[in-house]
Amino acid sequence: MPEHSGNVVVVGVDGSTSATMAVRWAAAQAQRRHAELRLVHAIDDESLSYPRAMPTRENLAEMIRMSGHRILRQARDVAKEVATSVQISLVLRHEKPLQALESMSEDASLLVLGTEGIRPLGRLLVGSVSIALAARAACPVALVRPHVAEEAPPELGPVVVGVDGSPSSEAALALAFEEASWRKATLVALHCWDDAFLSAIFEETQWTLDRSDVEEQEREVLSERLAGWREKYPDVRVERVVVRGRPADELLKYGDRAQLLVVGSRGRGGVAGMLLGSTSQAVMSYALCPVVVARPADEGNR
């Protein structure tokens, strides 16, 4: 089982429809994990720093605090509808949402965020705060959005995980097996290979690229990555998929019929210190199902 700081699911709430949807999803997740659900609302006090305002700064600050407490209580009521036995705590933080949630992630097993974004061609784009938290949080980050036409996220379908052999994808595998076991769902382990670069090299040298050999080698790579996990999670049915193509495109294709999509924070080409891999960003921005970005232990404990 993946190592986490604590058995706590943290979810950011702001009173929006997308945040309410995230609260429902997070409450169900906390119930599966037998975890505490921690609802967090952040107030940026810097926004109150302006002169000669009416109402006065003190009155306005109190009004905003009261509104924050109301938002938290409403979110708690929503969570109780989903998970009656889960312990729920309410946290009001006086700092920017990014800093507040990043700090709260240090004691969490999962950080859940809701997003609406904008809709290019029926998909949703994720916000910069979500991207930053996926890159900087100390625990895995789940992004929850409406599926189609504001419908709730899907509860059926497989758990899909991207596998490339990097430390991030190993962390994603661990989390995906755990999630599939909790959900009693099939796990689709997806490994992609792209021969565009090799094809160009072979064309210049007039050599012949045997794609069948390459694909067989990639299947062996996937088998090696899955070794040991089947024994650890014998209850999880695994579907192995090896395809030629761009990882983001293939993950999104399989994600359309999934209840959860799990990716690493960076792939094999990732460099320590980069914000977030391009595949992870694409999946977070365009996937219709909830996405969890897993982080290796050394990344989460910077």
DALIN-V365600 format. One record per residue. RES is the residue in one letter. D_FIRST is the distance of its C-alpha to the first C-alpha in whole Angstrom. Layout:
# DALIN-V365600
res:RES d_first:D_FIRST
res:RES d_first:D_FIRST
This chain:
# DALIN-V365600
res:M d_first:0
res:P d_first:4
res:E d_first:6
res:H d_first:9
res:S d_first:13
res:G d_first:13
res:N d_first:12
res:V d_first:15
res:V d_first:16
res:V d_first:19
res:V d_first:22
res:G d_first:25
res:V d_first:28
res:D d_first:31
res:G d_first:33
res:S d_first:33
res:T d_first:33
res:S d_first:30
res:A d_first:28
res:T d_first:29
res:M d_first:27
res:A d_first:24
res:V d_first:24
res:R d_first:24
res:W d_first:21
res:A d_first:19
res:A d_first:20
res:A d_first:19
res:Q d_first:16
res:A d_first:16
res:Q d_first:17
res:R d_first:14
res:R d_first:12
res:H d_first:14
res:A d_first:15
res:E d_first:18
res:L d_first:20
res:R d_first:22
res:L d_first:24
res:V d_first:26
res:H d_first:29
res:A d_first:31
res:I d_first:35
res:D d_first:36
res:D d_first:39
res:E d_first:41
res:S d_first:42
res:L d_first:44
res:S d_first:46
res:Y d_first:49
res:P d_first:53
res:R d_first:55
res:A d_first:53
res:M d_first:54
res:P d_first:52
res:T d_first:52
res:R d_first:48
res:E d_first:48
res:N d_first:48
res:L d_first:46
res:A d_first:43
res:E d_first:44
res:M d_first:44
res:I d_first:41
res:R d_first:39
res:M d_first:40
res:S d_first:39
res:G d_first:35
res:H d_first:35
res:R d_first:36
res:I d_first:34
res:L d_first:31
res:R d_first:33
res:Q d_first:33
res:A d_first:29
res:R d_first:29
res:D d_first:31
res:V d_first:29
res:A d_first:26
res:K d_first:27
res:E d_first:29
res:V d_first:25
res:A d_first:23
res:T d_first:26
res:S d_first:23
res:V d_first:21
res:Q d_first:22
res:I d_first:24
res:S d_first:25
res:L d_first:28
res:V d_first:28
res:L d_first:31
res:R d_first:31
res:H d_first:34
res:E d_first:33
res:K d_first:32
res:P d_first:29
res:L d_first:28
res:Q d_first:28
res:A d_first:27
res:L d_first:24
res:E d_first:23
res:S d_first:23
res:M d_first:21
res:S d_first:18
res:E d_first:18
res:D d_first:17
res:A d_first:15
res:S d_first:11
res:L d_first:14
res:L d_first:17
res:V d_first:19
res:L d_first:23
res:G d_first:25
res:T d_first:28
res:E d_first:31
res:G d_first:33
res:I d_first:36
res:R d_first:36
res:P d_first:37
res:L d_first:38
res:G d_first:36
res:R d_first:33
res:L d_first:31
res:L d_first:31
res:V d_first:29
res:G d_first:30
res:S d_first:30
res:V d_first:28
res:S d_first:25
res:I d_first:25
res:A d_first:25
res:L d_first:23
res:A d_first:20
res:A d_first:22
res:R d_first:22
res:A d_first:19
res:A d_first:17
res:C d_first:14
res:P d_first:13
res:V d_first:17
res:A d_first:17
res:L d_first:21
res:V d_first:23
res:R d_first:26
res:P d_first:29
res:H d_first:29
res:V d_first:32
res:A d_first:35
res:E d_first:33
res:E d_first:31
res:A d_first:28
res:P d_first:25
res:P d_first:24
res:E d_first:22
res:L d_first:23
res:G d_first:22
res:P d_first:19
res:V d_first:16
res:V d_first:17
res:V d_first:16
res:G d_first:18
res:V d_first:17
res:D d_first:20
res:G d_first:18
res:S d_first:18
res:P d_first:15
res:S d_first:15
res:S d_first:15
res:E d_first:12
res:A d_first:10
res:A d_first:11
res:L d_first:10
res:A d_first:6
res:L d_first:7
res:A d_first:10
res:F d_first:9
res:E d_first:7
res:E d_first:10
res:A d_first:12
res:S d_first:11
res:W d_first:12
res:R d_first:15
res:K d_first:16
res:A d_first:17
res:T d_first:17
res:L d_first:16
res:V d_first:18
res:A d_first:17
res:L d_first:20
res:H d_first:22
res:C d_first:25
res:W d_first:28
res:D d_first:31
res:D d_first:34
res:A d_first:36
res:F d_first:37
res:L d_first:37
res:S d_first:40
res:A d_first:42
res:I d_first:42
res:F d_first:43
res:E d_first:45
res:E d_first:47
res:T d_first:47
res:Q d_first:48
res:W d_first:45
res:T d_first:44
res:L d_first:40
res:D d_first:39
res:R d_first:36
res:S d_first:35
res:D d_first:34
res:V d_first:32
res:E d_first:30
res:E d_first:30
res:Q d_first:28
res:E d_first:26
res:R d_first:25
res:E d_first:24
res:V d_first:22
res:L d_first:20
res:S d_first:20
res:E d_first:19
res:R d_first:16
res:L d_first:14
res:A d_first:15
res:G d_first:12
res:W d_first:10
res:R d_first:13
res:E d_first:13
res:K d_first:9
res:Y d_first:10
res:P d_first:14
res:D d_first:14
res:V d_first:14
res:R d_first:17
res:V d_first:17
res:E d_first:20
res:R d_first:21
res:V d_first:23
res:V d_first:25
res:V d_first:28
res:R d_first:30
res:G d_first:30
res:R d_first:29
res:P d_first:25
res:A d_first:26
res:D d_first:29
res:E d_first:27
res:L d_first:23
res:L d_first:26
res:K d_first:28
res:Y d_first:25
res:G d_first:23
res:D d_first:27
res:R d_first:25
res:A d_first:22
res:Q d_first:20
res:L d_first:18
res:L d_first:18
res:V d_first:15
res:V d_first:16
res:G d_first:16
res:S d_first:18
res:R d_first:20
res:G d_first:21
res:R d_first:23
res:G d_first:26
res:G d_first:24
res:V d_first:26
res:A d_first:24
res:G d_first:26
res:M d_first:26
res:L d_first:26
res:L d_first:24
res:G d_first:24
res:S d_first:27
res:T d_first:24
res:S d_first:22
res:Q d_first:25
res:A d_first:27
res:V d_first:24
res:M d_first:24
res:S d_first:27
res:Y d_first:28
res:A d_first:25
res:L d_first:27
res:C d_first:23
res:P d_first:21
res:V d_first:19
res:V d_first:16
res:V d_first:16
res:A d_first:13
res:R d_first:14
res:P d_first:13
res:A d_first:12
res:D d_first:16
res:E d_first:17
res:G d_first:15
res:N d_first:17
res:R d_first:21
